Amino acid sequence: MSKLLDLIKTAMSNGIKTPKLRLGNYKFSKAASKDVIWVTDQQPFGSNTYFGNIALDSGVFYPSPNTSKELVKEIVDLMYNAESAAKVYGQKTGMCCCCGRTLVNKNSIRLMVGPICLAKYGFSPAELTDSEEPVTIRLEDV
């Protein structure tokens, strides 16, 4: 199973009904009424581009007919390397890849994921940081 699916399913089990991840140039959003994850660009609904969907049960990506093979490869790569892609997204934008909020506390900036999303999505701090220094998330940081 891909890391992206693990993160989405963990978020769902922690009470997030329609979890989202922003990775690379894409947004992966759990559909409200279906067991799929929509893959779109990061434009607002109605003006966004649809690239396909991922079945929650099997993890198979079903590209739309207009999605090129290069984009399919890019999307599948993001599915399996979601934690490193999350960090890159945070470094590039300064925002949490899950909720889209600006990262403000020291540990969030270091990890590139906000503390609430870190816990609810099940990110591994060890995989998000480049150093051996342990990361502590305290309740008062949230």
CYANA upper distance limits for C-alpha pairs under 8 A (distance plus 0.5 A):
  1 MET  CA      5 LEU  CA      7.23
  1 MET  CA      6 ASP  CA      7.74
  1 MET  CA     58 SER  CA      8.39
  1 MET  CA     59 GLY  CA      6.86
  2 SER  CA      6 ASP  CA      7.02
  2 SER  CA     59 GLY  CA      7.43
  2 SER  CA     79 MET  CA      6.16
  2 SER  CA     80 TYR  CA      5.27
  2 SER  CA     81 ASN  CA      8.49
  3 LYS  CA      7 LEU  CA      6.73
  3 LYS  CA     79 MET  CA      6.67
  3 LYS  CA     80 TYR  CA      5.67
  3 LYS  CA     81 ASN  CA      7.04
  3 LYS  CA     82 ALA  CA      6.34
  3 LYS  CA     83 GLU  CA      8.01
  4 LEU  CA      8 ILE  CA      6.72
  4 LEU  CA     78 LEU  CA      8.20
  4 LEU  CA     79 MET  CA      5.39
  4 LEU  CA     80 TYR  CA      6.93
  4 LEU  CA     81 ASN  CA      8.10
  4 LEU  CA     82 ALA  CA      5.90
  5 LEU  CA      9 LYS  CA      6.46
  5 LEU  CA     56 LEU  CA      7.54
  5 LEU  CA     59 GLY  CA      7.29
  5 LEU  CA     79 MET  CA      7.95
  6 ASP  CA     10 THR  CA      6.52
  7 LEU  CA     11 ALA  CA      6.69
  7 LEU  CA    121 TYR  CA      5.56
  7 LEU  CA    122 GLY  CA      6.57
  7 LEU  CA    123 PHE  CA      7.56
  8 ILE  CA     12 MET  CA      6.75
  8 ILE  CA     19 PRO  CA      6.62
  8 ILE  CA     20 LYS  CA      7.94
  8 ILE  CA     30 LYS  CA      8.16
  8 ILE  CA    121 TYR  CA      7.10
  9 LYS  CA     13 SER  CA      6.67
  9 LYS  CA    121 TYR  CA      8.45
 10 THR  CA     14 ASN  CA      6.73
 10 THR  CA    120 LYS  CA      7.37
 10 THR  CA    121 TYR  CA      5.86
 10 THR  CA    122 GLY  CA      6.63
 11 ALA  CA     15 GLY  CA      7.05
 11 ALA  CA     16 ILE  CA      5.98
 11 ALA  CA     19 PRO  CA      6.88
 11 ALA  CA    120 LYS  CA      5.68
 11 ALA  CA    121 TYR  CA      4.89
 11 ALA  CA    122 GLY  CA      7.74
 12 MET  CA     16 ILE  CA      5.29
 12 MET  CA     17 LYS  CA      6.20
 12 MET  CA     18 THR  CA      7.81
 12 MET  CA     19 PRO  CA      7.31
 14 ASN  CA    120 LYS  CA      6.21
 14 ASN  CA    121 TYR  CA      8.21
 17 LYS  CA     30 LYS  CA      8.46
 17 LYS  CA     32 ALA  CA      7.82
 18 THR  CA     29 SER  CA      7.21
 18 THR  CA     30 LYS  CA      5.41
 18 THR  CA     31 ALA  CA      6.90
 18 THR  CA     32 ALA  CA      6.47
 19 PRO  CA     29 SER  CA      6.55
 19 PRO  CA     30 LYS  CA      6.11
 19 PRO  CA     98 CYS  CA      7.95
 20 LYS  CA     27 LYS  CA      7.34
 20 LYS  CA     28 PHE  CA      5.98
 20 LYS  CA     29 SER  CA      4.87
 20 LYS  CA     30 LYS  CA      6.88
 20 LYS  CA     98 CYS  CA      6.09
 20 LYS  CA     99 CYS  CA      7.79
 21 LEU  CA     27 LYS  CA      6.24
 21 LEU  CA     28 PHE  CA      5.62
 21 LEU  CA     29 SER  CA      7.11
 21 LEU  CA     97 CYS  CA      6.02
 21 LEU  CA     98 CYS  CA      5.22
 21 LEU  CA     99 CYS  CA      8.30
 22 ARG  CA     26 TYR  CA      6.32
 22 ARG  CA     27 LYS  CA      4.99
 22 ARG  CA     28 PHE  CA      6.82
 22 ARG  CA     42 GLN  CA      8.04
 22 ARG  CA     86 ALA  CA      7.77
 22 ARG  CA     89 TYR  CA      7.79
 22 ARG  CA     97 CYS  CA      5.28
 22 ARG  CA     98 CYS  CA      6.82
 22 ARG  CA    100 GLY  CA      8.50
 23 LEU  CA     27 LYS  CA      6.85
 23 LEU  CA     28 PHE  CA      8.21
 23 LEU  CA     78 LEU  CA      7.36
 23 LEU  CA     82 ALA  CA      7.63
 23 LEU  CA     85 ALA  CA      6.08
 23 LEU  CA     86 ALA  CA      6.27
 23 LEU  CA     89 TYR  CA      6.53
 23 LEU  CA     97 CYS  CA      7.25
 24 GLY  CA     78 LEU  CA      7.98
 24 GLY  CA     85 ALA  CA      6.95
 24 GLY  CA     88 VAL  CA      8.25
 24 GLY  CA     89 TYR  CA      6.75
 25 ASN  CA     41 ASP  CA      6.52
 25 ASN  CA     42 GLN  CA      7.11
 26 TYR  CA     39 VAL  CA      7.15
 26 TYR  CA     40 THR  CA      6.11
 26 TYR  CA     41 ASP  CA      4.95
 26 TYR  CA     42 GLN  CA      6.14
 26 TYR  CA     75 ILE  CA      8.48
 27 LYS  CA     38 TRP  CA      8.35
 27 LYS  CA     39 VAL  CA      6.33
 27 LYS  CA     40 THR  CA      5.84
 27 LYS  CA     41 ASP  CA      6.16
 27 LYS  CA     42 GLN  CA      5.92
 28 PHE  CA     37 ILE  CA      6.51
 28 PHE  CA     38 TRP  CA      6.16
 28 PHE  CA     39 VAL  CA      5.32
 28 PHE  CA     40 THR  CA      7.22
 29 SER  CA     37 ILE  CA      5.65
 29 SER  CA     38 TRP  CA      5.65
 29 SER  CA     39 VAL  CA      7.18
 30 LYS  CA     35 ASP  CA      7.92
 30 LYS  CA     36 VAL  CA      6.51
 30 LYS  CA     37 ILE  CA      4.77
 30 LYS  CA     38 TRP  CA      6.76
 31 ALA  CA     35 ASP  CA      7.16
 31 ALA  CA     36 VAL  CA      6.27
 31 ALA  CA     37 ILE  CA      6.22
 31 ALA  CA     38 TRP  CA      6.91
 35 ASP  CA     55 ALA  CA      6.94
 35 ASP  CA     56 LEU  CA      5.99
 35 ASP  CA     57 ASP  CA      7.97
 36 VAL  CA     53 ASN  CA      6.68
 36 VAL  CA     54 ILE  CA      5.91
 36 VAL  CA     55 ALA  CA      5.15
 36 VAL  CA     56 LEU  CA      5.72
 37 ILE  CA     53 ASN  CA      5.84
 37 ILE  CA     54 ILE  CA      5.49
 37 ILE  CA     55 ALA  CA      7.10
 37 ILE  CA     56 LEU  CA      7.38
 38 TRP  CA     50 TYR  CA      8.07
 38 TRP  CA     51 PHE  CA      8.41
 38 TRP  CA     52 GLY  CA      6.78
 38 TRP  CA     53 ASN  CA      5.04
 38 TRP  CA     54 ILE  CA      7.16
 39 VAL  CA     50 TYR  CA      6.64
 39 VAL  CA     51 PHE  CA      5.95
 39 VAL  CA     52 GLY  CA      5.92
 39 VAL  CA     53 ASN  CA      5.96
 39 VAL  CA     54 ILE  CA      8.06
 40 THR  CA     48 ASN  CA      6.96
 40 THR  CA     49 THR  CA      5.87
 40 THR  CA     50 TYR  CA      4.97
 40 THR  CA     51 PHE  CA      5.99
 40 THR  CA     52 GLY  CA      7.92
 41 ASP  CA     48 ASN  CA      6.34
 41 ASP  CA     49 THR  CA      6.01
 41 ASP  CA     50 TYR  CA      7.43
 41 ASP  CA     51 PHE  CA      8.32
 42 GLN  CA     48 ASN  CA      7.25
 43 GLN  CA     47 SER  CA      6.67
 43 GLN  CA     48 ASN  CA      5.17
 43 GLN  CA     49 THR  CA      8.09
 44 PRO  CA     48 ASN  CA      6.29
 50 TYR  CA     64 SER  CA      7.76
 51 PHE  CA     63 PRO  CA      6.28
 51 PHE  CA     64 SER  CA      5.82
 51 PHE  CA     66 ASN  CA      7.99
 51 PHE  CA     67 THR  CA      6.21
 52 GLY  CA     61 PHE  CA      7.61
 52 GLY  CA     62 TYR  CA      5.98
 52 GLY  CA     63 PRO  CA      4.57
 52 GLY  CA     64 SER  CA      5.08
 52 GLY  CA     67 THR  CA      8.22
 53 ASN  CA     61 PHE  CA      6.25
 53 ASN  CA     62 TYR  CA      5.83
 53 ASN  CA     63 PRO  CA      6.92
 53 ASN  CA     64 SER  CA      8.41
 54 ILE  CA     59 GLY  CA      6.33
 54 ILE  CA     60 VAL  CA      5.95
 54 ILE  CA     61 PHE  CA      4.80
 54 ILE  CA     62 TYR  CA      6.54
 55 ALA  CA     59 GLY  CA      5.64
 55 ALA  CA     60 VAL  CA      6.01
 55 ALA  CA     61 PHE  CA      7.13
 55 ALA  CA     62 TYR  CA      8.29
 56 LEU  CA     60 VAL  CA      8.41
 61 PHE  CA     76 VAL  CA      7.91
 63 PRO  CA     67 THR  CA      6.54
 63 PRO  CA     72 VAL  CA      7.33
 67 THR  CA     71 LEU  CA      6.80
 67 THR  CA     72 VAL  CA      7.19
 68 SER  CA     72 VAL  CA      6.79
 69 LYS  CA     73 LYS  CA      6.69
 70 GLU  CA     74 GLU  CA      6.76
 71 LEU  CA     75 ILE  CA      6.57
 72 VAL  CA     76 VAL  CA      6.62
 73 LYS  CA     77 ASP  CA      6.56
 74 GLU  CA     78 LEU  CA      6.83
 75 ILE  CA     79 MET  CA      6.80
 76 VAL  CA     80 TYR  CA      7.05
 77 ASP  CA     81 ASN  CA      6.60
 78 LEU  CA     82 ALA  CA      5.86
 78 LEU  CA     85 ALA  CA      6.97
 81 ASN  CA     85 ALA  CA      6.65
 82 ALA  CA     86 ALA  CA      6.40
 83 GLU  CA     87 LYS  CA      6.90
 83 GLU  CA    123 PHE  CA      7.57
 83 GLU  CA    124 SER  CA      8.50
 83 GLU  CA    127 GLU  CA      7.39
 83 GLU  CA    128 LEU  CA      6.91
 84 SER  CA     88 VAL  CA      6.83
 84 SER  CA    127 GLU  CA      7.98
 84 SER  CA    128 LEU  CA      7.04
 85 ALA  CA     89 TYR  CA      6.59
 86 ALA  CA     90 GLY  CA      6.75
 86 ALA  CA     97 CYS  CA      6.29
 86 ALA  CA    112 MET  CA      7.68
 86 ALA  CA    113 VAL  CA      7.91
 87 LYS  CA     91 GLN  CA      6.68
 87 LYS  CA    111 LEU  CA      7.30
 87 LYS  CA    112 MET  CA      5.64
 87 LYS  CA    113 VAL  CA      7.69
 87 LYS  CA    128 LEU  CA      6.74
 88 VAL  CA     92 LYS  CA      6.57
 88 VAL  CA    112 MET  CA      8.35
 89 TYR  CA     93 THR  CA      6.52
 89 TYR  CA     94 GLY  CA      8.23
 89 TYR  CA     95 MET  CA      8.06
 89 TYR  CA     96 CYS  CA      8.38
 89 TYR  CA     97 CYS  CA      6.90
 89 TYR  CA    112 MET  CA      8.25
 90 GLY  CA     94 GLY  CA      5.38
 90 GLY  CA     95 MET  CA      5.67
 90 GLY  CA     96 CYS  CA      6.31
 90 GLY  CA     97 CYS  CA      6.86
 90 GLY  CA    109 ILE  CA      8.41
 90 GLY  CA    112 MET  CA      5.11
 90 GLY  CA    113 VAL  CA      7.28
 91 GLN  CA     95 MET  CA      8.43
 91 GLN  CA    112 MET  CA      6.88
 94 GLY  CA    102 THR  CA      6.42
 94 GLY  CA    103 LEU  CA      6.39
 94 GLY  CA    109 ILE  CA      8.02
 94 GLY  CA    112 MET  CA      7.82
 95 MET  CA    100 GLY  CA      5.92
 95 MET  CA    101 ARG  CA      5.79
 95 MET  CA    102 THR  CA      4.79
 95 MET  CA    103 LEU  CA      5.78
 95 MET  CA    112 MET  CA      7.82
 95 MET  CA    113 VAL  CA      8.07
 96 CYS  CA    100 GLY  CA      5.42
 96 CYS  CA    101 ARG  CA      6.02
 96 CYS  CA    102 THR  CA      6.88
 96 CYS  CA    103 LEU  CA      6.67
 96 CYS  CA    112 MET  CA      6.81
 96 CYS  CA    113 VAL  CA      5.25
 96 CYS  CA    114 GLY  CA      6.12
 96 CYS  CA    117 CYS  CA      8.47
 97 CYS  CA    112 MET  CA      8.47
 97 CYS  CA    113 VAL  CA      7.05
 98 CYS  CA    113 VAL  CA      8.13
 98 CYS  CA    117 CYS  CA      6.95
 99 CYS  CA    117 CYS  CA      7.81
101 ARG  CA    114 GLY  CA      8.48
103 LEU  CA    108 SER  CA      6.39
103 LEU  CA    109 ILE  CA      6.19
103 LEU  CA    112 MET  CA      7.69
103 LEU  CA    113 VAL  CA      7.76
103 LEU  CA    114 GLY  CA      6.75
104 VAL  CA    108 SER  CA      7.19
104 VAL  CA    109 ILE  CA      6.96
105 ASN  CA    109 ILE  CA      6.73
105 ASN  CA    141 ASP  CA      7.40
106 LYS  CA    110 ARG  CA      6.74
107 ASN  CA    111 LEU  CA      6.55
107 ASN  CA    115 PRO  CA      8.45
107 ASN  CA    135 VAL  CA      7.50
107 ASN  CA    136 THR  CA      8.07
107 ASN  CA    137 ILE  CA      7.60
108 SER  CA    112 MET  CA      5.94
108 SER  CA    113 VAL  CA      5.86
108 SER  CA    114 GLY  CA      5.45
108 SER  CA    115 PRO  CA      6.72
109 ILE  CA    113 VAL  CA      7.64
109 ILE  CA    114 GLY  CA      8.39
110 ARG  CA    129 THR  CA      7.59
111 LEU  CA    125 PRO  CA      7.34
111 LEU  CA    128 LEU  CA      6.05
111 LEU  CA    129 THR  CA      6.28
112 MET  CA    128 LEU  CA      8.08
113 VAL  CA    117 CYS  CA      7.19
113 VAL  CA    118 LEU  CA      6.53
114 GLY  CA    118 LEU  CA      6.41
115 PRO  CA    119 ALA  CA      6.94
115 PRO  CA    137 ILE  CA      7.25
115 PRO  CA    141 ASP  CA      7.94
115 PRO  CA    142 VAL  CA      6.40
116 ILE  CA    120 LYS  CA      6.61
116 ILE  CA    142 VAL  CA      6.99
117 CYS  CA    121 TYR  CA      6.07
117 CYS  CA    122 GLY  CA      8.31
118 LEU  CA    122 GLY  CA      6.39
118 LEU  CA    123 PHE  CA      5.68
118 LEU  CA    124 SER  CA      8.20
118 LEU  CA    125 PRO  CA      8.38
119 ALA  CA    123 PHE  CA      7.22
123 PHE  CA    127 GLU  CA      8.45
123 PHE  CA    128 LEU  CA      8.32
124 SER  CA    128 LEU  CA      7.03
125 PRO  CA    129 THR  CA      6.76
125 PRO  CA    135 VAL  CA      7.35
126 ALA  CA    130 ASP  CA      8.41
126 ALA  CA    132 GLU  CA      8.44
126 ALA  CA    134 PRO  CA      8.28
137 ILE  CA    141 ASP  CA      7.15
137 ILE  CA    142 VAL  CA      8.48
138 ARG  CA    142 VAL  CA      7.60
